[in-house]
């Protein structure tokens, strides 16, 4: 009898968090970060009439839901929040896209990389170097540049940029590939 109760307790401890998360997502609630990795990158943004932002000008952001980051982020239901300015956003215009070539490593959920050094202006993993877009510098101040895990996605709107998704935080920034060592 003790073994049966113990087994049921262990099964309950394993299943309850998964059921609770499923219930939250069915009711329209979604969480951010905590190891979640999106299955795919964001869809292209809907056409914007005209974006009057000046380069590196930050739009004031507020959390979309109480307790969520003010930075661009991804809900655990796969919704990308903050990737909505479209192709005309001057913050991500490059005169010479892919100046250093395309990233030859893997893109998407199956390719998780651990940062090993640097900072927003130049960080690296596996001998590959990247830089955060100037307009996104304010969104990665809490990243751990020597240990966080990231996943890269293609940016469907901004030629020459990738989206680096932080697995721990659930936030993302635009990054440019700088080449390899």
N, C-alpha and C positions, 0 to 999 in steps of 0.2 A: 504494500500500500504506500509506504514512504517513497519507493522508487517511482511509482505512478504519479504521485503528487509532485515530486521533484521534476520529473520529465514534463509534466503539464506546466509547471512554473517556468521552466527554461523555454519551452515552446511559446508561451505567452509573452515572455520578455523579448523574444526575437520577432514575433509577429505584430505585437501591438504598435511599435513605432511605424511600421510600414502601413498598417491599416489607418493610423491617425493621419499620416501624410496623404494617403489616398482620399480620405474624407475631406481634408482641407482643400485639396485641389478640385474635388467635385463641387464644393461650395464656392468656387471662384477665388479661394485664397491660395497664395503661392509664396514660397520661401525663396531665399537667395543664398547662394554659396553653400558652404558646408560639404564640399566634395561633389556636388552635382556638376555634370558635364553635359552641355547641350548636344543633342544628336546632330544638329546642323547649324550653320550660321544664319544670320538674319535674312529675311527676304528683302528684295530691293525696296527702298522707300517709295511711297507714292510721290508723284511729281509735285514739286513745290513751285508756286508761281515765280518767286524770286527770293533769294536769300541775301539780305542786306548786311550780314555779319561781316565785320572786318577781320582780317587774319588774326588768329589767336585770341579773339574776343570771346569770352565765355558767356553763354546765356545763363542767367540765374536758374538754378535747378532746385527743386524741392523733391522730397521722396514721393514716389507715386503712391505708396502705401506706408502707413506708420511703421517705423522700424526698418524700412528698406534704405539702402544707401542713396545719397543724392547724386552719385556717379552713375553713368550708364551701367546697366546690369541686366542679368538674365534671370527670369523667374524659373523655378523648378518645373514649371509646365512648358518650358521652351520659349516663352515670350521674351523677345529682346526689347528692353526699355531704353530709349534714348537714341536709337539709330533711325532717325526720322527726318534728317535735314535734306536728304536727296543729293543728287549729283552736282547741283549748283553751289554747294557749300564751299565758299572760298577758303575755309580753314583747312580743307583737305585737297586743294588743287596743287598739282605738281607740274612744273614745266617739263621735267624729264622723268616721267614715271618709270619705275623699274631700272633706275639709273645703275643699281648694283646687281641687277639680275633678279630672277625669281627665286624665292626660297626653295632649295632642293629637297628639304626634309618633308615630313608628312604634315598634312593639313587635316583638321577635323578630330572628332571624338577619339579615334583610335590612336592618336599621337599626343601623348601628354609629356611635356618637357619640364625639367626642373631648372629654374634659374640658378646660376652659379656665381654671378657677380655683376658689378656695375651699378647703374642707376638709370633713371629715365632717359638721360641723354645718350647713353650707350650701355646696353646690357647684353648678356650672352648666355648661351647654353650650347653644349656639344660643338664648340668651335664656330657657332653661328652668331652674328652680331645684329642687333636691332636698335632702333631709336623710337621713342614715343613722340607722337605728333605734338607740336607746341600747344595746340588748342586743348590737348588732353592732359597736360602736365598736372593740372589740379585734381585729376581723378585717380591718381596712382600713388598718392603720398603714403598710403598705408600698405603698399606692396612690400614684401620681403624679397629684396633683389638677390639674395644669396640662397634662397630656399623655396620660395613659392613655386607651385606647379602652374603651368599655363598650357592652354591649347590655342593653336592658331586657326583662324577661319579666314577665308577669302572675304574681302569687303565687296559686296555686290554693287556699291554706288561710287566708290572713290578709287579710281585707278591708281595703282602704285602702293596701296595700303593694305595691310592685313589687320585683322582684329585679334588682339591678344586677350584671351579670357582667363582671369585668375580663378582657379578652381576653389581656393580657400574662401575668397571673398564673394565670388559671383559677379564681380565687376569686370569691365573690359575697356580697353583703350585702342586707338589706332596706332599701329606701329609700322615702321619702314624697315625693310631688310637692308642691311649694310654690307653684307658679304660674309665670307668665312675666313678663318685664319690660315 
